[in-house]
Amino acid sequence: MLRMKKQLFIIIAVAILSVQSARSNEINLDYRSINASIVENIILKDYAQLASLSETFNQNIQQACSFESSGEGKVNSQKIVSLKLQKLFIELRLAWAKVQLISFGPISFLERRERLDYWPDKHRVGERQLRKLLNSEEPIEWNIENFRDKSVAVQGLNAMERILFSKEEYLDNKRCQLAKLVAVNVMNISAEVSSQWSKKPIEFKNDLLNPSPDLTFFANSKEVSSVLLNDMSTQLRFLSDIKIANGLPKKGNKAGNYRQLESWRTGSTFALMKSNILTIENYYKQGFAEQIIKFWPKKHQQIIKLFTDALDIVEFLHSQATVSMNQLLTQQNNLDRLKQLQNILFDIDVIFKKEIVSALNLNIKFNALDGD
């Protein structure tokens, strides 16, 4: 009996020491290292790339549209130029997809996110506003300041996509004038956001790397890590509940609607999803993985496996979209894979929001996409 009591005492003592050790590890977690790795190795570089590509794209738009639309030869040469612009635009779209998950900082100021990327457009506001501008008898005034006051639905990437990937085979003067305004607007927003993250007087990265309750937006490094993880979670749900779900069959239909998918005109819908998923995975690997491996190596392996499976499905769907975008969602095999992708993204999100939050002693806010 005495021996049993001693064994029980030892078990309880070991358990208490284990809990104390775990709490000690949680207290000593290097949150700043997590944040610095993500900010310096991913966010700053990706915003810089977006700014650089938007500048290149704008230069090409301005050059392509510096012509007088008169004569057959001018029309034909302009058609050839627009194919180059389409390729550059897709590269720009993919660069935006890398920073699309970031909900805080300079991108949230002055309606920049909406002005840069007005999607999803549930009520087709952009289409109506764009048609109104192009069909109006009044010329489009070259004034970037006034253009900023127009509907956000015509100021960014989705408006440019409609201009470059429309049924029109060339860019006439009016479409060019609008394209030039949109290109300058996208370039300005991208440059402003990139600069305000990394350069004074704002240097927003300092708020994340050296937080102070009296001086910065964030109180401490732990709060910053929580915000980063929350944005990763939100992007996973945005991918699952909006980007994928929009194209799936509605009640009574056997086929999905590819026109509800993001950037379907360009054929890069699943390339954009791949960029989104790779970025979330990169956040995890660069920032959180080292800590998770210490506490929970098997959980790390599970997370990496889920990301690998998700990327394999996206690659397959992209190959199908390259063959025929309009037939993609009419085939049950593709629909099944899309639903499988939804489930995988949901599983990753659950691990992030419950298990990683608990393991790293973080707190993430309510996600409006949860529907709880």
Sequence and secondary structure as in RCSB ss.txt:
>XXXX:A:sequence
MLRMKKQLFIIIAVAILSVQSARSNEINLDYRSINASIVENIILKDYAQLASLSETFNQNIQQACSFESSGEGKV
NSQKIVSLKLQKLFIELRLAWAKVQLISFGPISFLERRERLDYWPDKHRVGERQLRKLLNSEEPIEWNIENFRDK
SVAVQGLNAMERILFSKEEYLDNKRCQLAKLVAVNVMNISAEVSSQWSKKPIEFKNDLLNPSPDLTFFANSKEVS
SVLLNDMSTQLRFLSDIKIANGLPKKGNKAGNYRQLESWRTGSTFALMKSNILTIENYYKQGFAEQIIKFWPKKH
QQIIKLFTDALDIVEFLHSQATVSMNQLLTQQNNLDRLKQLQNILFDIDVIFKKEIVSALNLNIKFNALDGD
>XXXX:A:secstr
 HHHHHHHHHHHHHHHHHHHHHHHHHHT  HHHHHHHHIIIIIHHHHHHHHHHHHHHHHHHHHHT S   SHHHH
HHHHHHHHHHHHHHHHHHHHHHHHTT  SGGGGGGGHHHHH     TT HHHHHHHHHHH SS     HHHHTTS
 GGGSSHHHHHHHHTSS SS  HHHHHHHHHHHHHHHHHHHHHHHHHHSTTT THHHHHS  TTTSSSSSHHHHH
HHHHHHHHHHHHHIIIIIIGGGS  TT SS  GGGSTTGGGT HHHHHHHHHHHHHHHIIIIIHHHHHHH HHHH
HHHHHHHHHHHHHHHHHHHHHHH HHHHTTSHHHHHHHHHHHHHHHHHHHIIIIIIHHHTT      TTS  
